[in-house]
């Protein structure tokens, strides 16, 4: 009788073990698929952000080149040039050109300490500038230089127009 009870217990345990294995296997498969799906979505989002940065910053470098080569480097010219362009990427997809994010932002400063125009793009509202360059003028309003530190990943000496601060003067559209 003891052997019969051991056999029944062994068969019952083996059946229970097989059932548990199939239950765990199914749950593990679902978890793995969910993890892979989430990881792919995160990766696609990050790749889209990198693509935005590359293509939109390429436009800013083109504007820097155009400004540098132009005989007219006035604030009005830089503003007109920036207003004539639209960024190619908005929030991870190609822009149609109608989105607020497709418009380049310009912040003109006419203070005694800062004669400049800052041109950049952003993706979180009208005032936000994510990446930019700055055309700097001397005290008499003559072209001095172009600061591209932001596009090079270096902190610039100037924080005017940065998020959370009021720009000295935003140019009218």
Long-range contacts (C-beta under 8 A, 24 or more apart in sequence): 45-92, 48-89, 48-92, 48-93, 49-92, 51-89, 51-92, 52-89, 52-90, 52-91, 52-92, 52-123, 53-131, 55-87, 55-88, 55-89, 56-87, 56-88, 56-89, 56-121, 56-131, 57-131, 57-151, 59-85, 59-87, 59-88, 59-104, 59-121, 60-119, 60-120, 60-121, 60-131, 60-132, 60-133, 60-151, 61-148, 61-151, 63-104, 63-119, 63-133, 64-133, 64-146, 64-148, 64-151, 67-135, 67-146, 68-146, 73-135, 73-143, 74-141, 74-143, 75-108, 75-117, 75-135, 75-137, 75-141, 78-106, 78-117, 78-119, 78-135, 79-106, 79-108, 79-117, 79-171, 82-106, 82-119, 83-173, 87-121, 90-123, 91-123, 100-125, 100-126, 105-129, 105-132, 106-170, 106-171, 107-160, 107-161, 107-167, 107-168, 107-169, 107-170, 107-171, 108-168, 108-169, 108-170, 108-171, 109-160, 109-161, 109-167, 109-168, 109-169, 110-168, 110-169, 111-168, 112-139, 114-158, 114-160, 114-168, 115-139, 115-141, 116-158, 116-160, 117-171, 118-160, 118-161, 118-167, 120-150, 127-163, 127-167, 127-170, 128-163, 129-161, 129-162, 129-163, 132-161, 134-158
